[in-house]
């Protein structure tokens, strides 16, 4: 063995180091771009080195596939920020697809000389890859609203799903004891694909941040397993990093929704929305016009905006930035309280506000926001509901009891911008709306914020 | 049990711990770019796919390999692209007006 033969390994090791630095630099927005660059260099080095691998005998398909991949990847990299969650789900699907196909190809290439150990690795890799592929496609479909957002549940669902998974595992065991059962292998793949479908179909739109994180970790672990199958360390490392990241985000999302990890692992979630809607009683709320709201805001020293996904649905981010500008110009402190599950995936709300040019030092996390609320003059809730519901802290019978919330009710005045529907229609009744300090601002978020801004900037815009 | 497995297990466990420690420090502000970036890094499976698509093998294996190359490379290109677009948008107050 000469040193030159190890050259690819040295390059892969450099790529691994760059990947770790890449994630390290993502720790803060100030160094994040450097992090992306480090990742790009690492990936480019690894790909170029691989193209010189002496095992390669033909390049035609590789070049066509690389061009095809770029043709798909570039538009997927250019989607609007509101579509990032479904893009992410699609990229989980592609990642899982690539890993599963390589595993499948390895099985057929190695036949009939596969030992039990190799077969175990391949079977596990292909099962997880396949179920992550269909699971991610379903998640993307739900996020894109092609598929119903509501959780689809039926009696005995968990038994059906677990039996399907059981069937895939039994087929895998048959293959492990006798890998040459070539008819069993495709069946195992199909059943795993079906299980991925069953796993994600029952889950409601509100749980998507958790699902997308969980699929992220599945895809990462699939890649790591593929590294075991192929004995390629760079895949083991990249997969472990991706898997760890997805795992951490899943845990954060679970905590933010007050779900246990086992609860999520067994797909028993998505029940939240169906168990909602209790007795709706007619109670009066205080309402206000944009003029009233602007007058109160002008007198404030400290305003906390609480944005939810409803803000993004109404495309109100840019009006919210103008709102921020108008108040800041008057010397009023404005901050944004971000709940971990605001938006459709972890951190989504921060990206939406950053896109609208809201400076990131004004975006604060839930714990910090909760210590601030007693000093806040006006808390303005835009398109957020459950994450502000005091019942999560006080009402043991509430389906969201125990979920950490933004304690907006501690602010001196609370304003809630809600679409023209009367309170009570939105699944769980929110006690916040009936407080004496709460003003309901009924209207479209974009228009209402726009009207407040017009008032603040002295009419005519 | 092949020795390769044991070595890979060492690598996996260590990388898992490194990942955990590094990712724990990522600001929640950047959790969406984090997921996009790890997706792009994970797309390194393209190196395995390239070998399978181009090595001496059956038509089936080459076809599966080529599809895998396209799928993984789309993640690599798209993932880095969107991560960069996202992290570029994060600006501090006082400085944010200069660019717009």
Interface residues (C-beta under 8 A of the other chain):
Chain A: X12 X15 X16 X19 X20 X22 X23 X24 X26 X27 X28 X29 X32 X33 X35 X36 X39 X40 X42 X43 X46 X47 X50 X51 X53 X55 X56 X57 X58 X59 X61 X62 X64 X65 X66 X68 X69 X70 X71 X72 X73 X74 X75 X76 X77 X78 X79 X81 X84 X87 X88 X91 X92 X94 X95 X97 X98 X99 X101 X102 X104 X105 X106 X108 X109 X117 X121 X212 X213 X216 X219 X220 X223 X224 X226 X227 X228 X230 X231 X232 X233 X234 X235 X236 X237 X238 X239 X240 X241 X242 X243 X244 X245 X246 X248 X249 X252 X338 X340 X345 X346 X347 X348 X350 X351 X354 X355 X357 X359 X360 X361 X362 X363 X365
Chain B: X1 X2 X4 X5 X8 X11 X12 X15 X16 X18 X19 X20 X22 X23 X24 X25 X26 X27 X28 X29 X30 X31 X32 X33 X34 X35 X36 X37 X38 X39 X40 X41 X42 X43 X44 X45 X46 X47 X48 X49 X50 X51 X52 X53 X54 X55 X56 X57 X58 X60 X61 X62 X63 X64 X65 X66 X67 X68 X69 X70 X71 X72 X73 X74 X75 X76 X77 X78 X79 X80 X81 X82 X83 X84 X85 X86 X87 X88 X89 X90 X91 X92 X93 X94 X95 X96 X100
